[in-house]
Amino acid sequence: MTTTKTEPERVRLDKWLWAARFFKTRALSAEAIDKGRVNVNGQAAKASREPRVGDTVEFRQGNDLRTVVVRGLSSVRGPAPVAQQLYEETPESVARRLASAEQRRLAPEPALSQTQGRPTKRDRRTLKDWGNRWSASLDDGDAN
């Protein structure tokens, strides 16, 4: 008799986050959980917690705070279309993520805020000459 493997009944939270393709490795998902960046149903979670269908998982992915509802369980990392069936992102989370992306798009380029780059060879020589100058405060013998 052959058994067909369907959805697992129990799967660890770190493994589910990895299988749903939120984190590139399982170690990264476990690290995020250990640092307290993942909440399940409003409570801090442990890596060994077993998510259930209908649970709300909130976590930070890069700069974005994402909130998803568990729609399926899997301990196997499959293709992206299959992984997207494991969860449903809340409308508030989608709106927050899009607003954050738009804000980053409209923000000025950080490199433009720097007025000077590396000093040129001429600038370095000038700075070196300033370092060799004597200080009047050191030559004053009146300090004693």
PyMOL commands that set and color helices and strands:
alter all, ss='L'
color gray80, all
select helices_A, chain A and resi 13-19+26-34+80-86+91-106+110-113+121-131+136-139+141-143
alter helices_A, ss='H'
color red, helices_A
select strands_A, chain A and resi 38-40+43-44+56-61+64-70+87-89
alter strands_A, ss='S'
color yellow, strands_A
deselect
rebuild
show_as cartoon
